[in-house]
Amino acid sequence: MGLVRTYILVFIAGWVLWLWLEKAGPVQQLPPPPFSGMQGPGYPGFPVGGGQRPLPPPPGEGDLIQEFQYGVDLLKQGEYQQSFVFLWRREYWILAGVLTALFALLLPGIGRWVSRWRRNTAHRQDGQ
């Protein structure tokens, strides 16, 4: 029952976050720096624009692997909000399941660590 409840909470929180980020408006693109298209004579293959390649257009509907690869490519370029908005809109049920599995694996360990830390802190305060 706990796993289903966690899935429902992640599902609802994901939609709230998606709506909040989607209504925030598009990310403002900065103009390219001057001389960004010029290549140095000794570096013919050096990438321009901070070392990041421009992203290809988003994949079409229905190709699950390509959609997740595009989301990972967005993450690699530091576009965390755009990656979440893109992936949640297309694959919300899978993303909610993955986040639920991560929470199910991580939360018990974090809870044990916090309780151990609290016990140690209380023990040190009692000893002083």
Backbone bond lengths (Angstrom), bond angles and torsions (degrees), N, CA, C in turn:
res aa  C-N    CA-C-N  psi(-1)  N-CA   C-N-CA  omega(-1)  CA-C   N-CA-C  phi
1 M - - - 1.458 - - 1.529 111.22 -
2 G 1.335 117.80 -33.27 1.453 120.96 -178.62 1.519 112.53 -65.38
3 L 1.334 116.69 -34.53 1.460 120.66 -179.33 1.531 111.10 -69.29
4 V 1.328 116.50 -39.50 1.468 120.50 178.32 1.527 110.05 -66.79
5 R 1.322 116.20 -41.55 1.464 119.90 178.74 1.530 110.49 -63.62
6 T 1.331 116.97 -41.88 1.462 120.36 177.85 1.523 110.81 -63.36
7 Y 1.343 117.17 -40.93 1.462 120.63 178.47 1.524 110.32 -61.32
8 I 1.319 116.99 -43.96 1.468 120.45 -179.56 1.521 110.51 -64.04
9 L 1.336 117.35 -42.36 1.463 120.00 178.94 1.530 111.73 -65.21
10 V 1.340 116.98 -41.94 1.464 120.15 177.65 1.519 110.03 -64.89
11 F 1.321 117.01 -40.36 1.455 122.16 179.53 1.532 110.99 -60.19
12 I 1.325 116.30 -48.24 1.473 120.55 -179.67 1.528 110.62 -67.26
13 A 1.333 117.00 -44.51 1.466 120.11 179.44 1.534 111.02 -63.38
14 G 1.326 116.79 -36.45 1.466 120.13 178.21 1.513 111.76 -64.31
15 W 1.324 117.06 -42.33 1.464 118.96 178.75 1.519 111.85 -67.42
16 V 1.337 116.62 -38.22 1.470 119.40 177.48 1.523 109.78 -63.61
17 L 1.335 116.96 -45.58 1.461 120.36 178.44 1.526 111.29 -63.69
18 W 1.333 116.88 -41.11 1.462 120.39 179.28 1.526 110.82 -61.95
19 L 1.335 116.79 -46.13 1.469 119.57 179.12 1.517 111.44 -62.56
20 W 1.333 116.93 -39.35 1.458 120.67 -179.58 1.533 110.55 -66.36
21 L 1.340 117.06 -44.24 1.457 120.09 -179.71 1.523 112.06 -71.67
22 E 1.321 117.33 -36.34 1.460 121.48 -179.08 1.527 110.66 -66.74
23 K 1.311 117.51 -35.07 1.466 121.25 -179.75 1.519 112.37 -81.79
24 A 1.335 116.90 -9.79 1.459 120.14 -178.87 1.520 111.72 -70.45
25 G 1.324 118.29 -16.75 1.456 121.37 179.59 1.508 110.68 95.80
26 P 1.309 116.08 167.24 1.458 119.45 -178.45 1.522 111.39 -69.63
27 V 1.310 114.82 152.44 1.457 120.57 176.38 1.519 108.10 -71.27
28 Q 1.313 115.48 132.06 1.460 120.11 -176.15 1.530 109.44 -77.43
29 Q 1.315 116.08 126.23 1.453 121.86 179.44 1.525 109.35 -87.25
30 L 1.312 115.61 133.17 1.451 120.15 176.83 1.525 109.00 -81.96
31 P 1.322 117.42 149.35 1.470 118.52 177.28 1.523 109.49 -66.26
32 P 1.337 117.29 151.52 1.464 119.34 179.78 1.518 110.77 -65.54
33 P 1.330 116.96 148.04 1.462 118.76 178.69 1.520 110.39 -66.65
34 P 1.317 117.05 154.97 1.467 119.27 -179.89 1.527 110.46 -62.48
35 F 1.281 115.69 144.40 1.462 124.37 178.99 1.529 112.28 63.53
36 S 1.332 118.01 26.63 1.461 119.55 -177.86 1.519 111.90 -73.46
37 G 1.304 118.12 -20.09 1.456 120.39 -179.36 1.514 113.72 -88.49
38 M 1.318 117.09 -6.39 1.463 119.57 -177.00 1.521 109.74 -84.52
39 Q 1.315 116.18 138.82 1.458 122.43 177.70 1.526 109.08 -102.45
40 G 1.309 115.28 142.67 1.456 119.42 173.53 1.520 109.41 -72.77
41 P 1.325 118.78 149.18 1.458 120.09 -176.09 1.522 113.42 -65.17
42 G 1.332 118.61 -28.19 1.449 120.63 -176.99 1.509 113.78 -92.31
43 Y 1.311 118.94 -3.87 1.452 122.52 -175.33 1.525 110.61 -127.35
44 P 1.309 118.45 74.47 1.463 119.23 -174.77 1.523 113.77 -69.30
45 G 1.321 119.57 -27.63 1.454 120.18 -176.84 1.514 113.23 -105.55
46 F 1.323 117.72 12.12 1.451 120.84 -176.27 1.522 110.09 -71.89
47 P 1.350 118.97 127.26 1.463 120.22 -178.75 1.520 111.62 -69.59
48 V 1.284 115.37 145.89 1.461 122.44 -176.94 1.527 108.94 -99.42
49 G 1.320 116.92 154.78 1.452 120.64 174.24 1.513 113.27 81.32
50 G 1.333 118.03 48.26 1.444 120.47 176.16 1.518 113.39 78.87
51 G 1.302 118.58 14.56 1.446 121.29 177.52 1.511 114.23 82.44
52 Q 1.309 117.94 10.62 1.464 120.59 -178.05 1.516 109.81 -113.51
53 R 1.321 114.06 135.44 1.459 119.62 177.69 1.523 109.26 -81.79
54 P 1.320 118.21 149.15 1.461 118.92 174.21 1.523 109.71 -68.00
55 L 1.316 115.33 145.43 1.459 120.33 -179.04 1.517 110.80 -77.44
56 P 1.321 116.90 144.23 1.462 119.13 171.54 1.520 108.75 -70.45
57 P 1.310 118.43 166.88 1.462 119.62 178.45 1.525 110.19 -64.10
58 P 1.334 117.30 156.28 1.461 120.38 -179.18 1.535 111.03 -59.10
59 P 1.334 116.97 147.83 1.463 119.40 -179.53 1.524 111.23 -70.04
60 G 1.319 115.72 162.84 1.451 120.93 178.21 1.525 111.30 -70.82
61 E 1.297 115.85 170.22 1.459 121.91 -179.63 1.520 111.12 -66.54
62 G 1.305 116.85 143.63 1.447 121.98 170.24 1.511 116.36 98.29
63 D 1.323 119.95 -13.77 1.459 121.01 179.43 1.527 108.21 -97.91
64 L 1.317 116.30 94.27 1.455 123.35 -172.55 1.530 112.23 -60.97
65 I 1.308 117.56 -45.78 1.466 121.25 -177.75 1.525 110.57 -63.83
66 Q 1.330 117.03 -43.84 1.466 120.16 179.92 1.525 111.53 -65.74
67 E 1.333 117.35 -35.21 1.462 119.85 178.46 1.519 111.33 -65.81
68 F 1.333 116.91 -44.41 1.459 119.06 178.28 1.525 111.61 -69.00
69 Q 1.317 118.28 -34.13 1.462 120.70 176.36 1.526 110.31 -64.63
70 Y 1.325 116.94 -40.54 1.464 120.42 177.45 1.534 110.18 -63.71
71 G 1.341 117.09 -40.41 1.466 120.71 176.69 1.517 112.05 -62.82
72 V 1.325 117.29 -40.10 1.464 120.83 177.30 1.521 110.54 -67.36
73 D 1.323 117.27 -38.43 1.467 120.19 176.87 1.529 110.98 -62.62
74 L 1.326 116.65 -38.58 1.464 119.71 175.30 1.521 111.17 -63.65
75 L 1.332 116.43 -41.09 1.467 119.82 177.91 1.527 111.67 -62.67
76 K 1.321 116.73 -40.32 1.463 121.02 179.87 1.518 111.31 -62.21
77 Q 1.326 116.78 -32.07 1.464 119.77 179.53 1.518 112.75 -88.26
78 G 1.338 117.18 3.82 1.455 120.70 176.76 1.514 114.34 85.62
79 E 1.299 118.27 11.77 1.463 122.52 -179.78 1.529 109.12 -93.51
80 Y 1.331 116.43 69.81 1.463 121.07 -174.26 1.526 112.26 -67.03
81 Q 1.318 116.54 -44.26 1.464 119.99 -179.28 1.518 111.32 -65.04
82 Q 1.319 117.08 -45.07 1.456 119.77 -179.73 1.518 111.18 -64.86
83 S 1.328 117.25 -35.77 1.459 120.44 178.64 1.521 110.42 -64.97
84 F 1.334 116.95 -45.23 1.460 119.75 179.73 1.523 111.11 -63.88
85 V 1.325 116.82 -45.37 1.466 120.47 -179.03 1.527 110.22 -62.09
86 F 1.325 117.45 -42.86 1.462 121.19 -179.54 1.525 110.91 -64.67
87 L 1.340 116.88 -49.81 1.466 119.99 -176.99 1.520 112.35 -69.53
88 W 1.323 117.61 -39.42 1.465 119.46 -177.81 1.524 110.75 -66.12
89 R 1.320 116.65 -40.33 1.457 120.07 -179.02 1.528 110.91 -62.86
90 R 1.329 117.72 -36.51 1.460 120.31 -175.18 1.520 114.02 -93.94
91 E 1.320 118.59 -37.71 1.466 121.99 -173.65 1.524 110.94 -133.00
92 Y 1.319 117.88 52.35 1.458 120.92 -175.46 1.514 113.02 -64.29
93 W 1.320 119.13 -36.52 1.458 120.62 -176.77 1.528 111.24 -71.00
94 I 1.344 118.02 -35.23 1.468 120.36 176.79 1.528 110.29 -72.25
95 L 1.324 116.53 -43.81 1.457 120.57 -179.69 1.525 111.01 -62.94
96 A 1.326 117.87 -39.23 1.464 120.86 176.89 1.525 110.39 -65.24
97 G 1.333 117.97 -37.84 1.457 120.87 177.46 1.516 112.36 -66.29
98 V 1.330 117.10 -40.81 1.463 120.76 178.86 1.526 110.37 -66.02
99 L 1.320 117.63 -44.16 1.465 120.68 178.25 1.525 111.26 -64.46
100 T 1.339 117.47 -37.58 1.461 120.97 177.15 1.525 110.42 -63.87
101 A 1.322 117.30 -42.76 1.467 120.43 178.22 1.530 110.98 -62.89
102 L 1.336 116.85 -40.63 1.463 119.66 177.27 1.525 111.19 -63.18
103 F 1.318 116.66 -43.90 1.462 119.71 177.58 1.516 111.17 -63.01
104 A 1.318 117.67 -40.88 1.463 121.08 -179.71 1.525 111.09 -64.46
105 L 1.326 117.26 -32.21 1.462 120.04 178.93 1.525 112.65 -82.58
106 L 1.324 117.36 -36.95 1.458 120.75 -172.98 1.522 114.45 -88.99
107 L 1.320 118.81 -35.82 1.463 120.41 -173.55 1.522 114.30 -63.23
108 P 1.332 120.92 -41.39 1.472 118.04 177.68 1.528 112.67 -61.64
109 G 1.311 117.91 -40.56 1.459 120.69 178.20 1.515 112.10 -65.58
110 I 1.322 116.63 -40.82 1.467 120.41 178.08 1.518 110.03 -65.89
111 G 1.334 117.13 -39.90 1.467 120.81 178.05 1.518 112.12 -62.57
112 R 1.349 117.04 -41.83 1.469 120.26 177.74 1.521 110.73 -65.40
113 W 1.341 117.03 -40.05 1.452 120.16 179.38 1.526 111.31 -64.06
114 V 1.338 117.28 -43.00 1.465 121.40 179.97 1.526 110.28 -64.87
115 S 1.350 117.55 -43.76 1.468 119.12 -179.60 1.530 110.69 -65.92
116 R 1.330 118.62 -38.18 1.465 121.58 176.72 1.523 110.06 -64.65
117 W 1.330 117.38 -42.18 1.461 121.30 178.88 1.522 110.91 -63.51
118 R 1.342 117.11 -41.17 1.467 120.61 179.48 1.524 110.99 -66.49
119 R 1.368 116.67 -39.72 1.464 119.68 177.77 1.519 110.60 -63.15
120 N 1.333 116.88 -44.14 1.463 120.20 179.99 1.521 111.43 -65.05
121 T 1.318 116.93 -39.63 1.468 120.15 178.76 1.512 110.83 -65.93
122 A 1.337 117.42 -42.78 1.469 120.54 178.88 1.522 110.35 -66.20
123 H 1.329 118.22 -37.26 1.461 122.06 179.73 1.514 110.36 -66.00
124 R 1.329 117.57 -40.25 1.470 120.68 179.08 1.515 110.95 -67.54
125 Q 1.326 117.81 -37.21 1.465 120.30 179.78 1.522 111.43 -70.69
126 D 1.328 117.47 -34.57 1.462 120.45 177.75 1.521 111.09 -70.36
127 G 1.299 118.96 -30.81 1.463 123.08 -178.25 1.509 112.94 -77.38
128 Q 1.312 118.36 -17.23 1.465 120.52 -177.45 1.482 113.33 -87.54
